[in-house]
Structure formats: C-alpha cells, structure tokens
Amino acid sequence: MGLHLRNRIIWTFNHGLHCSVRFSGRYETLLWFTKTSQYTFNLDSVRIPSKYPGKTHFRPGPKYGLPSGNPLGKNPGDVWELMAHEWEVGLWSIPNVKANHPEKTIHPCQFPIELVERCVLALTNEDDWVLDPFSGVGSAMLAAVRHNRRAMGCEREPAYVAEAKHRMELLFSGQLPYRPLGKPVYQPTGREKVSQIPQRYYQGEQ
Ligand SMILES: C[S@@+](CC[C@H](N)C(=O)[O-])C[C@H]1O[C@@H](n2cnc3c(N)ncnc32)[C@H](O)[C@@H]1O
C-alpha cells in the first residue's frame, strides 16, 4: 500500500489472563507506519530518564568532559516495558488496564490512555487530527484531546460510544480517573499479605 514501517513497538505488561495450555500473552504490538518520508516525530516530548545522566565524553576528543547524553533524557526505545529500577524516579511502564486500574470501564479490552499518550505526543502536533477507527470507550481520543489534538473515532457498540462520551465529559470537568504518563508502577515490598505464600499451603490446604 506504499506505507513505510517506521517502528514495530512491543508494549509489554505483567498482568493478564494466566493460560494453562500455552505461555500467557504478555505483550501487544504497535505498528507505526507513515505515508511518506515527511512525518512528525517529537522525540523530546517523550524522552525518559537516562540510566547515567551524569556520564561525560571520554578523552581524547573535542567533547571530553561534556555530558554525553541528552539532558532531557533518552529515547524510550521500541520495547515499552516495566524496566528495572534504573533511575531515582523508579519505574517507567504502562500497566495493562485491569480491574483495579483507575481507568477501568465496561470495556473488556480497553487500552490505557497512557499508552496512546506516548504515541500522540511523539507522532502528532497540537491541533492535528487523531483517528481511532475502533475507538471502544475512547481512550485514544481522550489521550489526543488531553494534549490539545483533535480526535474522531468509530465504534459500533452504542454502550461504548456512550461511555466514551461520558469519559470525555469527565475529562473536560477534570474528573476523569486517569493514570498519568510515566507514573511509577507500584512495586510490592514483599511484606504485603498477598506477596507471601499463605501458611495453609504448607499444610497441604488450598
Ligand atoms: C480492542 S477494542 C478497542 C478498545 C479501545 N482501544 C479502548 O481503549 O476503549 C476494538 C473495538 O472495535 C469495535 N469494532 C469492531 N469492529 C468494528 C467495526 N467494524 N466498526 C466499528 N467498530 C468496530 C469493537 O466494538 C471494540 O469496541
């Protein structure tokens, strides 16, 4: 179709259905195509903290002693995952929308707004249009509108359309339950009751 594949992005998460006859699915693939070689890519809008922000250039060389990385952070790469504790702010990941996620609605396979936000910020400019042809409860449109883009969606289920409209109203009134982009993911300390093997398991009980 004459489109150019720029990136194949893996969005990986640690939650979801546990399969019993195959490995549990823990990623989704995003394909980013452009129509031409003229396209928008706002890297600075989506940089993430560098691993070693204080690293400098080695000698010899004209840049010896100067910072070797971008002070705004690094390119997030094409695997959007839960990363190890690599900078003091903690973890950068986009958790799967699940039952206890603040954004969860009636839709069974809704996407987190945060996932779309990174695409919207990097691949569009303010006032651009974002179209989601399978818009569900409107996560992509919400991400677009939050960042001053214009949005349109198509959805065949009236209940999802109604929910999308309701969420848009909540967004405009500042009441949309929303997980901010880049918010650190909660890490269990190991002391929580659910992090420990129940005593009764050792006694052979279920
Ligand atoms: C994976 S869901 C998208 C969820 C969405 N990203 C969100 O976060 O709410 C796909 C949606 O496409 C809708 N859909 C499927 N076929 C469609 C069609 N031919 N026209 C319009 N919507 C359709 C489904 O009803 C479903 O809500």
The ligand as an ORCA input file, in Angstrom:
! r2SCAN-3c Opt
* xyz 0 1
  C      -9.893     -3.568     21.080
  S     -11.349     -2.644     21.140
  C     -10.713     -1.029     21.228
  C     -10.662     -0.510     22.620
  C     -10.169      0.914     22.687
  N      -8.769      0.993     22.288
  C     -10.354      1.471     24.097
  O      -9.368      1.658     24.817
  O     -11.501      1.639     24.503
  C     -11.967     -2.700     19.492
  C     -13.314     -2.030     19.337
  O     -13.639     -2.029     17.956
  C     -15.052     -2.154     17.839
  N     -15.309     -2.608     16.466
  C     -15.027     -3.836     15.930
  N     -15.390     -3.880     14.631
  C     -15.869     -2.646     14.329
  C     -16.380     -2.066     13.141
  N     -16.459     -2.770     12.011
  N     -16.770     -0.778     13.173
  C     -16.688     -0.065     14.326
  N     -16.226     -0.564     15.482
  C     -15.831     -1.841     15.486
  C     -15.434     -3.120     18.931
  O     -16.773     -2.983     19.323
  C     -14.440     -2.745     20.049
  O     -15.032     -1.884     20.993
*
